[in-house]
């Protein structure tokens, strides 16, 4: 009887030490390294927006870009300030002199940056690598087609 008790106690002790809870974020995958070339998997058609009385380019995202939707990504580009008071910036594949806003590139070469932490001021054409969640936008004409939520500078 004593040996049975000892065996049960030993079994309980060993099993309690062998169980280690897994931290919640251990299963999160590393961010996907994305290039601007990968984000070119999109086509555009002119679409009439009656509220604004204007034709604008409406995106259809290809399968390569669709796979990145809501994924943590890392991408390198040039910071372009849109509104410094509102801390609104975009990331561009190209410097300001050749960017989308100057007519030198397409809308697939810029993304809105929604920073995790506000406050830092960036210089025009500051080249940075950022990590955040990629959102795809085809409906809101007041936003870029690509949006990075929770953007943070990657060290």
C-alpha positions as a Python dict, from the first residue, in 0.01 Angstrom:
ca = {
    (1, 'X'): (0, 0, 0),
    (2, 'X'): (286, 233, 86),
    (3, 'X'): (452, 166, -249),
    (4, 'X'): (127, 244, -433),
    (5, 'X'): (96, 579, -252),
    (6, 'X'): (459, 657, -327),
    (7, 'X'): (410, 567, -693),
    (8, 'X'): (100, 792, -719),
    (9, 'X'): (279, 1083, -548),
    (10, 'X'): (578, 1040, -776),
    (11, 'X'): (355, 1032, -1084),
    (12, 'X'): (174, 1350, -976),
    (13, 'X'): (500, 1527, -896),
    (14, 'X'): (662, 1435, -1227),
    (15, 'X'): (354, 1528, -1431),
    (16, 'X'): (312, 1862, -1258),
    (17, 'X'): (673, 1956, -1333),
    (18, 'X'): (653, 1840, -1693),
    (19, 'X'): (355, 2064, -1770),
    (20, 'X'): (471, 2413, -1860),
    (21, 'X'): (211, 2652, -1996),
    (22, 'X'): (303, 2801, -2332),
    (23, 'X'): (307, 3181, -2342),
    (24, 'X'): (32, 3320, -2565),
    (25, 'X'): (259, 3499, -2810),
    (26, 'X'): (502, 3211, -2871),
    (27, 'X'): (298, 3093, -3169),
    (28, 'X'): (303, 3430, -3345),
    (29, 'X'): (499, 3409, -3666),
    (30, 'X'): (781, 3645, -3750),
    (31, 'X'): (678, 3936, -3973),
    (32, 'X'): (681, 3867, -4346),
    (33, 'X'): (956, 4062, -4522),
    (34, 'X'): (775, 4244, -4802),
    (35, 'X'): (923, 4430, -5097),
    (36, 'X'): (756, 4701, -5302),
    (37, 'X'): (782, 4465, -5598),
    (38, 'X'): (552, 4220, -5416),
    (39, 'X'): (296, 4498, -5363),
    (40, 'X'): (275, 4556, -5739),
    (41, 'X'): (38, 4256, -5756),
    (42, 'X'): (-260, 4488, -5800),
    (43, 'X'): (-453, 4622, -6097),
    (44, 'X'): (-648, 4946, -6122),
    (45, 'X'): (-960, 5047, -6311),
    (46, 'X'): (-1112, 5391, -6330),
    (47, 'X'): (-1426, 5410, -6121),
    (48, 'X'): (-1676, 5696, -6093),
    (49, 'X'): (-1730, 5833, -5742),
    (50, 'X'): (-2050, 6040, -5757),
    (51, 'X'): (-2005, 6195, -5410),
    (52, 'X'): (-1686, 6360, -5535),
    (53, 'X'): (-1787, 6385, -5903),
    (54, 'X'): (-1458, 6228, -6008),
    (55, 'X'): (-1308, 5918, -6162),
    (56, 'X'): (-1047, 5753, -5942),
    (57, 'X'): (-837, 5439, -5965),
    (58, 'X'): (-1004, 5145, -5791),
    (59, 'X'): (-770, 4858, -5692),
    (60, 'X'): (-816, 4486, -5737),
    (61, 'X'): (-555, 4311, -5525),
    (62, 'X'): (-390, 4001, -5672),
    (63, 'X'): (-349, 3671, -5486),
    (64, 'X'): (7, 3753, -5374),
    (65, 'X'): (-110, 4069, -5200),
    (66, 'X'): (-427, 3905, -5068),
    (67, 'X'): (-208, 3655, -4878),
    (68, 'X'): (-49, 3949, -4695),
    (69, 'X'): (-379, 4098, -4580),
    (70, 'X'): (-387, 4144, -4200),
    (71, 'X'): (-38, 3991, -4172),
    (72, 'X'): (253, 4135, -3976),
    (73, 'X'): (496, 4264, -4238),
    (74, 'X'): (830, 4441, -4252),
    (75, 'X'): (907, 4683, -4535),
    (76, 'X'): (1168, 4949, -4611),
    (77, 'X'): (1088, 5282, -4771),
    (78, 'X'): (1103, 5659, -4758),
    (79, 'X'): (901, 5859, -4506),
    (80, 'X'): (688, 6136, -4655),
    (81, 'X'): (509, 6377, -4421),
    (82, 'X'): (147, 6450, -4512),
    (83, 'X'): (38, 6647, -4205),
    (84, 'X'): (297, 6706, -3932),
    (85, 'X'): (44, 6845, -3682),
    (86, 'X'): (-168, 6532, -3714),
    (87, 'X'): (142, 6306, -3716),
    (88, 'X'): (30, 6171, -4054),
    (89, 'X'): (296, 6008, -4269),
    (90, 'X'): (314, 5770, -4561),
    (91, 'X'): (586, 5526, -4655),
    (92, 'X'): (694, 5538, -5018),
    (93, 'X'): (895, 5306, -5238),
    (94, 'X'): (1063, 5616, -5380),
    (95, 'X'): (1195, 5946, -5244),
    (96, 'X'): (970, 6251, -5260),
    (97, 'X'): (1107, 6371, -5596),
    (98, 'X'): (992, 6048, -5767),
    (99, 'X'): (695, 5945, -5555),
    (100, 'X'): (327, 5892, -5627),
    (101, 'X'): (233, 6245, -5519),
    (102, 'X'): (466, 6397, -5780),
    (103, 'X'): (323, 6178, -6055),
    (104, 'X'): (636, 5965, -6076),
    (105, 'X'): (486, 5637, -5952),
    (106, 'X'): (159, 5449, -5902),
    (107, 'X'): (-65, 5425, -5595),
    (108, 'X'): (81, 5082, -5515),
    (109, 'X'): (409, 5251, -5416),
    (110, 'X'): (278, 5425, -5102),
    (111, 'X'): (116, 5318, -4775),
    (112, 'X'): (-41, 5509, -4489),
    (113, 'X'): (142, 5468, -4158),
    (114, 'X'): (-65, 5442, -3841),
    (115, 'X'): (203, 5440, -3573),
    (116, 'X'): (174, 5234, -3258),
    (117, 'X'): (332, 5520, -3061),
    (118, 'X'): (269, 5879, -3167),
    (119, 'X'): (500, 6170, -3121),
    (120, 'X'): (820, 6127, -3315),
    (121, 'X'): (869, 6368, -3604),
    (122, 'X'): (1026, 6227, -3919),
    (123, 'X'): (1222, 6401, -4190),
    (124, 'X'): (1117, 6390, -4555),
    (125, 'X'): (1289, 6102, -4735),
    (126, 'X'): (1412, 5944, -4412),
    (127, 'X'): (1473, 5581, -4514),
    (128, 'X'): (1340, 5337, -4255),
    (129, 'X'): (1234, 4978, -4213),
    (130, 'X'): (897, 4945, -4041),
    (131, 'X'): (694, 4657, -3904),
    (132, 'X'): (317, 4650, -3864),
    (133, 'X'): (-8, 4492, -3981),
    (134, 'X'): (-88, 4535, -4351),
    (135, 'X'): (-445, 4640, -4428),
    (136, 'X'): (-582, 4648, -4782),
    (137, 'X'): (-812, 4935, -4874),
    (138, 'X'): (-1024, 4942, -5186),
    (139, 'X'): (-1324, 5138, -5056),
    (140, 'X'): (-1211, 5450, -4869),
    (141, 'X'): (-1093, 5705, -5127),
    (142, 'X'): (-949, 5922, -4849),
    (143, 'X'): (-694, 5654, -4754),
    (144, 'X'): (-408, 5487, -4941),
    (145, 'X'): (-466, 5140, -5083),
    (146, 'X'): (-209, 5001, -4841),
    (147, 'X'): (-225, 5086, -4472),
    (148, 'X'): (19, 4975, -4204),
    (149, 'X'): (-145, 4963, -3860),
    (150, 'X'): (62, 4954, -3544),
    (151, 'X'): (371, 5068, -3736),
    (152, 'X'): (699, 5055, -3545),
    (153, 'X'): (1055, 5121, -3653),
    (154, 'X'): (1244, 4794, -3696),
    (155, 'X'): (1590, 4803, -3549),
}
